[in-house]
Amino acid sequence: MKVNSIQVTYGELRSSGYPSFSNRRYEVTLSAVLQDGDIPEDVRRKLTDTAKGIVKREFGDNDVQGQSFMETPF
């Protein structure tokens, strides 16, 4: 079997706001087509890290770098 593409979905659901609760969910799906020489596990890890960063930035987390994740070269 030859793996020729990888897709990763990452999402978080956060609840807040006692006494009037609020739920927010952000989710992103990223995919990549593998080129000769790509290591599938490395590509999966890069996609996962990027997806997590995008979701955390949407929640306004402060520990996320200021880079634009969609401009990150793969």
N, C-alpha and C positions, 0 to 999 in steps of 0.2 A: 504494500500500500504506500502510495506517495501522498504526502500532505502538501497541498499547493496553496492553501489559504488558511488564515486563522481569524476567528472572530471572538471578541471579548465583550461581555456586558457587565457593567458594574453600576450598582445603585445603592442608595442609602435612604432610609426613612427615619426622620427625626421628629420627636414630639416635644412640645414645650408650651408654656403659657398658663401655668396654674393660676387661677382657678378655671379660666376658660381655655381649654386645651386646643392646640393647633398642630396639625400634622403637615409636614412637607416632605415630598419625595422627589429626588433628582436621580436620573438614570441616564447612562450614555452607553452606546454600543459602538465599538471601533473594530475595523477589520483591516487586514493586510493581505496582499497577494505576495507569496514568497518568491524570491528570486533564487537562482542557482547560488549556492554557497551560504544562504541564510540558515541559521539554526532555529528551528521552530520554537524551542523553549525560550530562547533569547527574545524572539519576536513577541511571544505571548507575554513574557514578563514586561517588556517595554510597553505593550498595549495596555496591560493591566495597570501599571504605574501611571501612565498617562490618563487613563479613564478615572482612576481614583483622584488624581489631581484636579481634573475638570469638575468632578462632583463636589469635592471639598471646597473648591473656589466658588461654586454656586451657592454653597451654604455660608460663604464669607469667612471661612477659617483663615486665621492669620498666618499659619505655618506653611502656606502654599506659596511657592516662588511666584514672582510677578510675570514670568514668561507666558507667552501665548502658547498653549498646548497644541493648538492646531497648526502652528508654524514649526513644531518640533520635527526635524528631519528623521526619517526612519531609514 
